[in-house]
C-alpha cells in the first residue's frame, strides 16, 4: 500500500513539474504576454466546454468577469 502511495505521489509531482516547465516556456518566449494582451483587447471572450471542462469554463468565466474581462460560457 505504501509503495502504491509513493507511485501516486511521484506521478502527481511529475505532472506538476511538467506543468511548471510548460508555463515557464510560455513566459520565456513571450506567448503568455501576447495571450494576455489579446484577452484584454477582445470585447467578449467565449469559452466552451462539456462535462468537467464545462465546469472549468464556468469558473474561468466567473474569475474573468470579476476582474472586468467580459466572458461567456
C-alpha positions as CSV (number, residue, x, y, z in Angstrom):
1,X,0.0,0.0,0.0
2,X,2.8,2.4,0.9
3,X,4.5,1.6,-2.4
4,X,1.3,2.4,-4.3
5,X,1.1,5.8,-2.4
6,X,4.7,6.6,-3.4
7,X,3.9,5.8,-7.0
8,X,0.8,8.1,-6.9
9,X,2.8,10.9,-5.2
10,X,5.6,10.5,-7.7
11,X,3.0,10.7,-10.6
12,X,1.5,13.9,-9.2
13,X,4.9,15.5,-8.7
14,X,5.8,14.6,-12.3
15,X,2.6,16.2,-13.6
16,X,3.1,19.4,-11.6
17,X,6.8,19.5,-12.8
18,X,5.6,19.2,-16.4
19,X,3.0,22.0,-15.9
20,X,5.6,24.3,-14.4
21,X,8.0,23.6,-17.2
22,X,5.4,24.4,-19.8
23,X,4.3,27.6,-18.0
24,X,8.0,28.7,-17.8
25,X,8.4,28.1,-21.6
26,X,5.3,30.2,-22.3
27,X,6.7,33.2,-20.3
28,X,10.1,32.9,-21.8
29,X,9.0,33.1,-25.5
30,X,6.5,35.9,-24.9
31,X,3.5,33.8,-25.7
32,X,1.8,34.4,-22.4
33,X,2.3,38.1,-22.7
34,X,0.7,38.0,-26.2
35,X,-2.2,36.0,-24.9
36,X,-2.7,38.4,-22.0
37,X,-2.7,41.3,-24.4
38,X,-5.2,39.6,-26.8
39,X,-7.6,38.8,-24.0
40,X,-7.7,42.4,-22.8
41,X,-8.4,43.6,-26.4
42,X,-11.4,41.4,-27.1
43,X,-14.9,42.8,-26.4
44,X,-16.2,39.4,-25.1
45,X,-14.4,36.1,-24.7
46,X,-16.4,32.9,-25.4
47,X,-15.3,29.7,-23.7
48,X,-16.7,26.2,-24.5
49,X,-16.6,23.0,-22.5
50,X,-18.6,19.8,-22.0
51,X,-18.9,17.9,-18.7
52,X,-16.0,18.7,-16.3
53,X,-14.4,21.1,-18.9
54,X,-17.7,23.0,-18.8
55,X,-17.4,23.4,-15.1
56,X,-13.9,24.7,-15.5
57,X,-15.1,27.1,-18.2
58,X,-17.7,28.4,-15.8
59,X,-15.1,29.0,-13.2
60,X,-12.9,30.9,-15.7
61,X,-16.0,33.0,-16.7
62,X,-16.6,33.9,-13.1
63,X,-13.0,34.9,-12.5
64,X,-12.6,36.9,-15.7
65,X,-15.9,38.7,-15.1
66,X,-14.8,39.5,-11.5
67,X,-11.7,41.3,-12.9
68,X,-13.6,43.2,-15.6
69,X,-13.0,41.0,-18.6
70,X,-16.3,40.1,-20.3
71,X,-16.6,36.4,-20.7
72,X,-19.4,34.0,-21.7
73,X,-19.7,30.2,-21.4
